[in-house]
Amino acid sequence: MVNLSLYTVRAVIVLDGEGNRLLAKYYTRGPGEQSYKTLKEQKKFESELFGKTKKTNSQVLLYDGQTVLFTTSSDVYIYLVGDPEENELLLLAALQGFYDAVCQLVKYDLSKRKVLDNLDMVVLALDETIDDGVILETDANVIASNVSKRGVDTIDVSLSNINEQTIIDAYKQAKERFNLALLR
């Protein structure tokens, strides 16, 4: 019998066109279950994985006893690593949802520069897609919307003139903007 679990993803790795890490998240399923515990082991795995995939047309491969799905765009490689017995279609849906959401967030110009310039949104998109190895969302529109939407509790307060304002003035301005935001 297959051991069913919500923990389907072992790692998500984003590399540039030379195999250098832009973003990587490795997930554990419990004490001692992480495959690559040290940064050195992770970098070695990423380097070998990049070498194996940079000249292939396949999107799915079995590498180092794990299922690896990946996609590329210009000079960015995105990898999703799962168990060898994991459902490839589920992993592909998560990878494609994350990839499409990131593309939306960077205005469909997915490159190393755009990923680095928008790293905060890329990390948030990853967190909206996968949490601790559990796939939460696969719909790119929902992921991008959750990352880019502004909540009612978010208020723009300009701090450029803080030297000219007292703390009380800044508080009054923030309170007014908050009240206006609630009225909308």
Stockholm file with secondary structure:
# STOCKHOLM 1.0

chainA/1-184         MVNLSLYTVRAVIVLDGEGNRLLAKYYTRGPGEQSYKTLKEQKKFESELFGKTKKTNSQVLLYDGQTVLFTTSSDVYIYLVGDPEENELLLLAALQGFYDAVCQLVKYDLSKRKVLDNLDMVVLALDETIDDGVILETDANVIASNVSKRGVDTIDVSLSNINEQTIIDAYKQAKERFNLALLR
#=GR chainA/1-184 SS CCCCCSBCEEEEEEEETTSCEEEEEECCSSTTCCSCCSHHHHHHHHHHHHHHHTTCCCSEEEETTEEEEEEEETTEEEEEEECTTSCHHHHHHHHHHHHHHHHHHTTTCCCHHHHHHTHHHHHHHHHHHEETTEECCCCHHHHHHHHHCCCTTCCCCCCTTTTTSCHHHHHHHHHHHHHHHHHC
#=GC SS_cons         CCCCCSBCEEEEEEEETTSCEEEEEECCSSTTCCSCCSHHHHHHHHHHHHHHHTTCCCSEEEETTEEEEEEEETTEEEEEEECTTSCHHHHHHHHHHHHHHHHHHTTTCCCHHHHHHTHHHHHHHHHHHEETTEECCCCHHHHHHHHHCCCTTCCCCCCTTTTTSCHHHHHHHHHHHHHHHHHC
//
